[in-house]
């Protein structure tokens, strides 16, 4: 038996040449060769029995020692192979389980998002933590309180399938603004021409750099603030605001509750100042003066605004007491209009709506009025332009009023050519045809920041929808050059004011905005405009309302 197992003669078995004639089963097995395991164990047992029966000294049986060492090594390797296989199998099972759990989580997330889409009111009952989780799952980058999160989610749900409107490519990537050197301290430099040759600078007691060509100066200390009065040949007023309330009407609070009063611009000019409607609007007209107040607002989804954004059209009517309200981007469908009309505004019995029929839940405009118009028209009269519900025209005794939602050129500027070569010329020609009988007022989201003063980062948005050279030239050619006056810019030639702030990257809180909304008025009645203004404190949409008061 032993001869068969060892494969050699007695002399070979007891001599030093035993290692040269090993049995095949004693050679190192291949890894994972599990069928040899019983044979290995049996051979080991027989060797031990033979050694005990013969009584041979262990020193004289080196072949037996070598065989046992080899057998022990083989058994250890075999056990390690079994252990690795078992560990690998457990790892695969664990990965499969994790994959199943992940797929279940994704399915649950999709279900939750679908439920919210079908019932947006659920957002109001969710906690801030739950809202943040939903925004992460939907890939929405937004910060702020519950109101900001709800608004961003509502707009994202409303904009799905509508990626071209309302947000430029520069807003999507969030081009950074140059930060203040001192964290948490607002800093703005404003220069304004004044009649006096005296320069007044208000500077906190900490070091601050202000460039003044001063000849003589008097310094006095007052409550931690250094006030310098210096004579200069340059007739400008320089105001440096750093965490303090300006005394020149900027209205910057320490808690930044009015961010629009901070001049935020990558390339400000010396004469530019930030917009503050509290001090820049003219006094109200006397009660004896007849006037008409028109408000215009891109609501970015009327149903979402009415349900969950915290500021209703009723509140706007009570606060502003407008006569006519023009809406853009209502995102309404024709089947929903009658229901909305009934409970929207009490006392405004005349309302006219147009909805997109080529793409449901998209675009849409409306005019809601206390005053009954003489006639109403929908669209431009051009079939290629009139399927998206972008224009409503009403005729009054003294003028035509149009509300328009001009097409955005879209991601990749895919609609730029259509916009500047077809839509803008058609709208401009339509307005000139109307003007042959009466003056015209155009209001709405015209999706163009006309000048560098109208956008916080002009250099970074040269090829962004709404600020391309083509769109700006088209705005000039088709509207301003045809005799229509930008009333806000006429009233505030050096004021930096925005009407749109992207939800992403907290554009409104940092005042990184665009002026995309306008009142364009026929030159013949421009002097009858008492006031053209923006309401930046109303933040229920990514656009703020704007108003115009026309003396009759």
Wavefront OBJ file of the C-alpha trace (Angstrom):
o trace
v 0.000 0.000 0.000
v 2.704 2.481 0.961
v 4.661 1.566 -2.181
v 1.653 2.426 -4.237
v 1.223 5.722 -2.427
v 4.862 6.784 -2.545
v 5.644 5.243 -5.940
v 9.245 4.070 -5.117
v 11.325 1.062 -3.831
v 12.354 0.537 -0.211
v 15.810 1.959 -0.819
v 14.309 4.998 -2.374
v 11.795 5.302 0.387
v 14.484 5.263 3.100
v 17.199 7.075 1.183
v 17.756 10.689 0.293
v 16.464 10.204 -3.281
v 12.887 9.840 -2.191
v 12.169 13.487 -2.997
v 13.160 12.940 -6.600
v 10.455 10.270 -7.151
v 7.318 11.692 -5.604
v 3.927 10.245 -6.328
v 1.766 12.382 -8.575
v -0.725 13.121 -5.806
v 2.070 14.686 -3.692
v 2.858 17.359 -6.245
v 1.402 20.809 -5.559
v -2.233 20.756 -6.710
v -3.822 23.486 -8.734
v -5.650 26.123 -6.717
v -9.269 25.258 -6.208
v -8.814 21.565 -7.186
v -11.359 20.413 -4.647
v -11.824 16.780 -5.986
v -8.300 15.845 -4.681
v -9.147 16.736 -1.107
v -10.370 13.216 -0.025
v -7.267 11.612 -1.597
v -4.951 14.024 0.246
v -6.574 13.304 3.579
v -6.418 9.531 2.970
v -2.717 9.667 2.017
v -1.883 11.638 5.136
v -3.638 9.123 7.358
v -1.816 6.136 5.761
v 1.563 7.799 6.238
v 0.917 8.323 9.912
v -0.155 4.651 10.377
v 2.904 3.341 8.536
v 5.284 5.408 10.607
v 3.796 4.176 13.858
v 3.711 0.461 12.736
v 7.310 0.295 11.537
v 8.776 2.092 14.511
v 11.274 3.861 12.276
v 13.057 6.853 13.768
v 11.735 10.100 12.408
v 15.254 11.317 11.639
v 15.747 8.438 9.182
v 12.458 9.035 7.359
v 12.905 12.432 5.763
v 10.616 11.466 2.882
v 7.720 10.980 5.298
v 8.341 14.412 6.862
v 8.439 16.049 3.457
v 5.197 14.366 2.421
v 3.422 15.432 5.614
v 4.618 19.035 5.200
v 3.379 19.048 1.644
v 0.030 17.564 2.661
v -0.428 20.145 5.430
v 0.347 22.949 2.993
v -2.124 21.592 0.477
v -4.856 21.302 3.081
v -4.214 24.885 4.266
v -4.385 26.219 0.711
v -7.559 24.280 0.024
v -9.222 25.688 3.153
v -8.118 29.216 2.133
v -9.611 28.672 -1.317
v -12.941 27.599 0.194
v -12.849 30.651 2.512
v -12.171 33.048 -0.364
v -14.974 31.553 -2.403
v -17.374 31.866 0.483
v -16.318 35.478 1.143
v -16.661 36.343 -2.554
v -20.114 34.788 -2.669
v -21.186 36.739 0.432
v -19.885 39.957 -1.109
v -21.849 39.321 -4.303
v -24.979 38.593 -2.317
v -24.471 41.806 -0.314
v -23.982 43.838 -3.507
v -27.127 42.344 -5.003
v -29.052 43.237 -1.858
v -27.684 46.808 -1.908
v -28.605 47.136 -5.582
v -32.131 45.970 -4.855
v -32.428 48.453 -1.969
v -31.085 51.256 -4.175
v -33.560 50.422 -6.935
v -36.367 50.382 -4.397
v -35.241 53.802 -3.083
v -35.178 55.222 -6.626
v -38.633 53.814 -7.290
v -39.929 55.322 -4.048
v -38.355 58.698 -4.906
v -39.955 58.678 -8.362
v -43.277 57.788 -6.816
v -42.974 60.607 -4.257
v -42.095 63.122 -6.976
v -45.007 61.951 -9.116
v -47.362 62.287 -6.154
v -46.124 65.834 -5.529
v -46.596 66.664 -9.205
v -50.182 65.478 -9.021
v -50.826 67.170 -5.683
v -48.516 70.199 -5.175
v -50.255 71.074 -1.891
v -48.311 68.259 -0.245
v -45.192 70.418 -0.319
v -46.639 72.737 2.297
v -47.003 69.883 4.800
v -43.434 68.635 4.315
v -40.585 69.527 6.639
v -37.534 71.478 5.491
v -35.437 68.310 5.741
v -37.853 66.405 3.498
v -37.935 69.284 1.017
v -34.138 69.346 0.850
v -34.067 65.602 0.169
v -36.566 66.036 -2.672
v -34.528 68.882 -4.188
v -31.379 66.742 -4.087
v -33.175 63.822 -5.732
v -34.488 66.106 -8.467
v -31.049 67.671 -8.982
v -32.178 71.162 -7.933
v -29.523 73.366 -6.365
v -31.286 75.776 -4.008
v -30.781 77.172 -0.557
v -32.943 79.167 1.773
v -35.996 78.732 3.929
v -39.041 76.565 3.357
v -40.639 79.144 1.097
v -37.593 79.176 -1.205
v -37.498 75.376 -1.355
v -41.220 75.092 -2.122
v -40.979 77.745 -4.835
v -37.997 76.066 -6.475
v -39.734 72.686 -6.441
v -42.962 74.088 -7.838
v -41.114 75.817 -10.658
v -39.057 72.735 -11.420
v -42.197 70.596 -11.599
v -43.865 73.194 -13.754
v -40.838 73.585 -16.031
v -40.254 69.882 -16.738
v -40.335 69.497 -20.450
v -39.943 73.263 -20.741
v -36.234 73.799 -20.486
v -36.007 76.758 -22.804
v -37.871 79.409 -20.863
v -36.752 81.709 -18.129
v -33.180 80.633 -17.353
v -30.099 81.469 -19.362
v -27.185 79.102 -19.735
v -25.067 81.419 -17.613
v -27.587 81.273 -14.789
v -27.550 77.477 -14.932
v -23.816 77.241 -14.393
v -23.898 79.963 -11.783
v -21.032 82.262 -12.764
v -19.440 83.450 -9.501
v -19.434 87.041 -8.380
v -16.328 88.696 -6.973
v -16.768 88.423 -3.186
v -16.166 91.121 -0.617
v -12.773 90.929 1.057
v -14.379 90.776 4.461
v -16.798 87.899 4.925
v -20.337 88.827 5.912
v -19.897 92.538 5.151
v -21.749 94.105 2.252
v -19.641 96.484 0.244
v -20.762 98.771 -2.542
v -19.227 101.796 -4.158
v -21.613 104.278 -5.734
v -20.751 107.517 -7.469
v -23.430 110.040 -8.301
v -23.157 113.497 -9.875
v -24.275 116.345 -7.635
v -24.294 120.103 -7.965
v -22.083 120.774 -4.957
v -18.311 120.449 -5.182
v -18.166 118.825 -1.754
v -17.457 115.116 -1.361
v -18.992 113.301 1.594
v -17.722 109.823 2.368
v -19.093 107.728 5.172
v -16.599 105.077 6.263
v -16.680 102.658 9.213
v -13.906 103.083 11.769
v -12.069 100.070 10.280
v -9.773 100.749 7.352
v -11.566 101.277 4.062
v -10.148 102.496 0.778
v -11.878 105.363 -1.001
v -10.262 107.169 -3.887
v -10.882 110.938 -3.540
v -8.852 113.780 -4.987
v -9.063 115.945 -1.894
v -7.370 119.256 -1.304
v -8.569 120.121 2.167
v -10.181 117.865 4.738
v -11.817 117.991 8.142
v -12.219 114.786 10.144
v -14.505 114.161 13.112
v -15.379 111.034 15.061
v -19.032 110.110 15.623
v -20.278 106.768 17.016
v -17.489 104.686 15.527
v -17.870 106.288 12.102
v -15.375 108.617 10.480
v -16.913 111.360 8.359
v -14.571 113.151 5.978
v -15.471 116.354 4.227
v -13.084 117.321 1.483
v -13.193 119.783 -1.376
v -12.599 118.444 -4.838
v -12.786 119.552 -8.412
v -14.689 116.406 -9.427
v -18.404 116.889 -8.808
v -19.332 113.430 -7.555
v -20.744 111.889 -4.452
v -19.017 108.695 -3.359
v -20.762 106.449 -0.879
v -19.100 103.383 0.571
v -21.540 101.128 2.396
v -20.062 98.318 4.481
v -22.528 96.811 6.883
v -24.004 100.219 7.698
v -27.186 102.047 6.725
v -26.441 104.635 4.067
v -27.682 108.160 4.620
v -27.995 108.847 0.919
v -31.165 106.853 0.291
v -29.687 103.473 -0.568
v -31.701 101.816 2.187
v -29.290 98.935 2.804
v -30.189 97.179 6.049
v -27.616 95.333 8.107
v -29.584 92.112 7.587
v -29.850 92.649 3.814
v -33.642 92.510 3.793
v -33.579 94.686 0.668
v -30.785 93.233 -1.488
v -31.924 95.158 -4.572
v -30.657 98.341 -2.885
v -27.090 97.005 -3.204
v -25.269 97.746 -6.433
v -24.242 94.330 -7.754
v -22.579 94.570 -11.137
v -19.368 93.173 -12.602
v -18.637 96.338 -14.559
v -20.309 99.324 -12.851
v -19.961 102.800 -14.290
v -19.223 105.808 -12.044
v -22.673 107.334 -12.371
v -24.654 104.137 -11.705
v -26.636 103.711 -8.507
v -28.805 100.836 -7.207
v -32.578 100.921 -7.375
v -34.588 101.868 -4.320
v -38.264 102.417 -5.118
v -38.888 103.862 -1.652
v -36.969 107.012 -2.510
v -36.872 107.007 -6.314
v -40.561 107.021 -7.176
v -42.268 110.381 -7.742
v -44.920 111.681 -5.337
v -48.424 110.303 -5.970
v -50.783 112.215 -8.210
v -53.446 114.380 -6.689
v -56.919 112.949 -6.359
v -58.187 115.312 -9.019
v -55.844 113.885 -11.654
v -57.293 111.033 -13.656
v -54.865 108.192 -14.172
v -54.709 104.510 -14.993
v -52.419 102.104 -13.148
v -51.202 99.072 -15.104
v -49.251 96.221 -13.550
v -47.386 93.487 -15.418
v -46.025 90.247 -13.962
v -44.433 87.055 -15.218
v -45.910 84.661 -12.634
v -43.996 81.573 -13.818
v -47.034 79.321 -13.431
v -50.256 80.855 -12.125
v -51.649 77.713 -10.495
v -48.440 77.181 -8.545
v -48.435 80.840 -7.511
v -51.984 80.677 -6.202
v -51.424 77.420 -4.328
v -48.130 77.629 -2.550
v -45.951 80.653 -3.009
v -47.122 82.794 -0.129
v -48.253 85.924 -2.026
v -51.538 85.975 -3.859
v -52.865 88.141 -6.629
v -55.503 89.305 -4.115
v -52.773 90.746 -1.913
v -51.198 92.458 -4.901
v -54.543 94.039 -5.813
v -55.142 95.240 -2.243
v -51.663 96.711 -1.969
v -51.315 98.319 -5.400
v -54.961 99.054 -6.306
v -54.187 98.570 -9.984
v -56.751 98.999 -12.741
v -55.283 96.459 -15.140
v -53.098 93.410 -14.522
v -51.131 91.800 -17.349
v -49.778 88.288 -16.805
v -47.166 86.263 -18.641
v -46.114 82.624 -18.438
v -49.380 81.546 -16.828
v -48.794 77.940 -17.998
v -52.551 77.467 -18.078
v -54.589 75.085 -20.174
v -57.861 76.176 -21.711
v -59.820 73.701 -19.603
v -58.567 75.401 -16.392
v -59.182 79.016 -17.361
v -62.847 79.265 -16.370
v -62.213 77.831 -12.903
v -59.331 80.237 -12.268
v -61.230 83.239 -13.623
v -64.145 82.792 -11.250
v -62.190 83.125 -8.027
v -59.122 85.084 -9.089
v -59.968 88.742 -8.416
v -63.190 90.253 -7.178
v -64.172 93.438 -8.974
v -62.075 92.702 -12.064
v -64.849 91.451 -14.275
v -63.058 91.624 -17.615
v -60.352 89.052 -18.229
v -58.914 87.703 -21.439
v -56.713 84.606 -21.640
v -54.731 82.838 -24.303
v -53.070 79.446 -23.807
v -50.548 77.384 -25.693
v -52.184 74.723 -27.846
v -48.994 73.356 -29.376
v -47.504 72.501 -25.987
v -49.858 72.182 -23.027
v -48.980 73.833 -19.720
v -46.524 76.168 -21.421
v -46.249 79.909 -21.977
v -49.666 81.666 -21.840
v -50.692 85.306 -21.265
v -53.698 87.171 -19.866
v -55.111 90.658 -19.223
v -57.420 91.247 -16.228
v -59.155 94.610 -16.070
v -61.651 96.689 -14.152
v -62.206 98.766 -17.279
v -64.122 97.224 -20.130
v -62.095 97.373 -23.370
v -63.485 98.252 -26.752
v -62.008 95.195 -28.481
v -59.796 92.157 -27.831
v -57.408 90.300 -30.077
v -55.303 87.200 -29.462
v -51.960 86.634 -31.135
v -50.245 88.545 -33.924
v -52.352 87.247 -36.764
v -49.475 85.039 -37.939
v -50.274 81.305 -37.613
v -46.627 80.347 -37.072
v -46.446 82.611 -34.001
v -49.891 82.154 -32.504
v -49.922 78.570 -31.214
v -48.080 79.263 -27.947
v -50.434 81.854 -26.423
v -47.916 84.690 -26.252
v -49.858 87.897 -27.019
v -53.134 89.491 -25.937
v -54.211 92.941 -27.214
v -56.995 95.078 -25.750
v -58.214 98.393 -27.104
v -59.221 101.294 -24.861
v -60.422 104.791 -25.726
v -56.966 106.365 -25.878
v -54.541 103.513 -26.575
v -53.902 99.852 -27.301
v -52.446 97.682 -24.554
v -50.468 94.536 -25.376
v -49.119 91.941 -23.010
v -46.452 89.729 -24.539
v -44.239 86.835 -23.537
v -41.441 86.896 -26.089
v -39.874 83.492 -26.865
v -36.633 82.736 -25.082
v -33.799 81.780 -27.428
v -33.339 78.647 -25.337
v -30.470 76.379 -24.358
v -27.809 76.397 -27.017
v -29.605 79.388 -28.611
v -31.615 76.947 -30.690
v -34.469 79.468 -31.210
v -32.269 82.526 -31.665
v -32.729 82.728 -35.423
v -36.505 82.339 -35.122
v -36.569 84.954 -32.399
v -34.612 87.721 -34.134
v -35.555 87.068 -37.769
v -39.246 86.194 -37.406
v -40.832 86.863 -34.016
v -39.378 90.283 -33.139
v -40.004 91.798 -36.602
v -43.576 90.470 -36.588
v -44.289 91.962 -33.167
v -42.697 95.303 -34.070
v -44.638 95.555 -37.336
v -47.874 94.599 -35.568
v -47.360 97.408 -33.048
v -46.661 99.946 -35.804
v -49.858 98.915 -37.599
v -51.857 99.480 -34.401
v -50.138 102.812 -33.851
v -51.611 104.138 -37.080
v -54.910 104.567 -35.244
v -53.918 104.902 -31.554
v -50.817 104.969 -29.348
v -49.549 101.600 -28.157
v -48.321 100.317 -24.796
v -46.430 97.017 -24.818
v -45.663 95.307 -21.532
v -44.377 91.905 -20.488
v -41.381 89.637 -20.339
v -39.490 90.570 -23.489
v -36.612 88.190 -22.646
v -33.846 90.666 -23.427
v -31.497 92.663 -21.213
v -31.006 95.549 -23.590
v -27.893 97.239 -22.166
v -25.002 96.289 -19.910
v -26.641 98.186 -17.068
v -29.553 95.732 -17.305
v -27.588 92.606 -16.302
v -25.266 91.936 -13.379
v -22.569 90.144 -15.409
v -22.521 91.355 -19.012
v -19.122 89.894 -19.910
v -20.040 86.426 -18.694
v -23.332 86.316 -20.611
v -22.392 87.437 -24.111
v -23.656 84.150 -25.535
v -26.458 83.560 -23.069
v -30.082 83.659 -24.185
v -31.405 87.139 -23.464
v -28.114 89.004 -23.832
v -26.656 88.003 -27.165
v -25.676 90.799 -29.542
v -28.307 89.540 -31.977
v -31.135 89.865 -29.433
v -30.013 93.273 -28.213
v -29.717 94.608 -31.757
v -33.133 93.156 -32.595
v -34.623 94.865 -29.526
v -33.163 98.167 -30.694
v -34.192 97.722 -34.333
v -37.715 96.381 -33.933
v -38.896 98.416 -30.953
v -36.810 101.398 -29.854
v -35.839 102.542 -33.337
v -39.505 102.398 -34.335
v -40.401 105.040 -31.777
v -41.318 103.001 -28.689
v -39.804 104.281 -25.440
v -38.414 102.148 -22.615
v -40.151 104.066 -19.836
v -38.168 102.753 -16.879
v -34.857 103.609 -18.530
v -36.191 107.018 -19.539
v -37.153 107.737 -15.936
v -34.018 106.144 -14.409
v -31.145 106.446 -16.916
v -28.378 105.493 -14.441
v -30.207 103.127 -12.116
v -29.200 99.473 -11.861
v -32.466 97.610 -11.423
v -33.382 94.019 -12.169
v -36.744 92.320 -12.662
v -35.618 88.674 -12.912
v -33.432 86.593 -10.606
v -32.794 82.899 -11.205
v -33.832 80.466 -8.475
v -30.533 78.654 -8.755
v -27.695 80.047 -6.643
v -30.008 82.425 -4.734
v -29.918 85.093 -7.396
v -32.501 87.269 -5.670
v -30.727 87.271 -2.310
v -27.440 88.275 -3.890
v -29.137 90.651 -6.365
v -27.539 88.942 -9.361
v -30.325 89.644 -11.795
v -31.494 90.716 -15.230
v -33.961 93.386 -16.366
v -36.094 91.411 -18.807
v -39.521 93.011 -18.209
v -40.568 96.306 -19.784
v -43.144 98.935 -20.534
v -42.562 100.196 -24.083
v -44.760 103.171 -24.928
v -45.461 105.138 -28.094
v -43.511 108.375 -28.136
v -46.728 110.360 -28.477
v -47.876 109.438 -24.954
v -44.514 108.996 -23.227
v -44.844 112.368 -21.493
v -48.164 111.304 -20.009
v -46.458 108.537 -18.047
v -46.240 109.663 -14.429
v -44.291 106.676 -13.098
v -42.619 103.488 -14.303
v -41.387 101.253 -11.515
v -40.474 97.756 -10.325
v -41.679 96.011 -7.145
v -38.570 93.972 -6.213
v -39.868 93.087 -2.741
v -42.533 90.783 -4.231
v -40.692 87.495 -4.603
v -43.436 84.941 -5.236
v -42.052 84.386 -8.738
v -38.584 84.531 -10.240
v -39.767 87.790 -11.805
v -41.004 90.830 -9.883
v -44.049 92.838 -10.972
v -43.578 96.185 -12.653
v -45.990 99.077 -12.911
v -46.862 102.093 -15.006
v -49.106 105.037 -14.115
v -50.548 106.814 -17.130
v -52.257 110.178 -16.822
v -55.488 110.264 -18.811
l 1 2 3 4 5 6 7 8 9 10 11 12 13 14 15 16 17 18 19 20 21 22 23 24 25 26 27 28 29 30 31 32 33 34 35 36 37 38 39 40 41 42 43 44 45 46 47 48 49 50 51 52 53 54 55 56 57 58 59 60 61 62 63 64 65 66 67 68 69 70 71 72 73 74 75 76 77 78 79 80 81 82 83 84 85 86 87 88 89 90 91 92 93 94 95 96 97 98 99 100 101 102 103 104 105 106 107 108 109 110 111 112 113 114 115 116 117 118 119 120 121 122 123 124 125 126 127 128 129 130 131 132 133 134 135 136 137 138 139 140 141 142 143 144 145 146 147 148 149 150 151 152 153 154 155 156 157 158 159 160 161 162 163 164 165 166 167 168 169 170 171 172 173 174 175 176 177 178 179 180 181 182 183 184 185 186 187 188 189 190 191 192 193 194 195 196 197 198 199 200 201 202 203 204 205 206 207 208 209 210 211 212 213 214 215 216 217 218 219 220 221 222 223 224 225 226 227 228 229 230 231 232 233 234 235 236 237 238 239 240 241 242 243 244 245 246 247 248 249 250 251 252 253 254 255 256 257 258 259 260 261 262 263 264 265 266 267 268 269 270 271 272 273 274 275 276 277 278 279 280 281 282 283 284 285 286 287 288 289 290 291 292 293 294 295 296 297 298 299 300 301 302 303 304 305 306 307 308 309 310 311 312 313 314 315 316 317 318 319 320 321 322 323 324 325 326 327 328 329 330 331 332 333 334 335 336 337 338 339 340 341 342 343 344 345 346 347 348 349 350 351 352 353 354 355 356 357 358 359 360 361 362 363 364 365 366 367 368 369 370 371 372 373 374 375 376 377 378 379 380 381 382 383 384 385 386 387 388 389 390 391 392 393 394 395 396 397 398 399 400 401 402 403 404 405 406 407 408 409 410 411 412 413 414 415 416 417 418 419 420 421 422 423 424 425 426 427 428 429 430 431 432 433 434 435 436 437 438 439 440 441 442 443 444 445 446 447 448 449 450 451 452 453 454 455 456 457 458 459 460 461 462 463 464 465 466 467 468 469 470 471 472 473 474 475 476 477 478 479 480 481 482 483 484 485 486 487 488 489 490 491 492 493 494 495 496 497 498 499 500 501 502 503 504 505 506 507 508 509 510 511 512 513 514 515 516 517 518 519 520 521 522 523 524 525 526 527 528 529 530 531 532 533 534 535 536 537 538 539 540 541 542 543 544 545 546 547 548 549 550 551 552
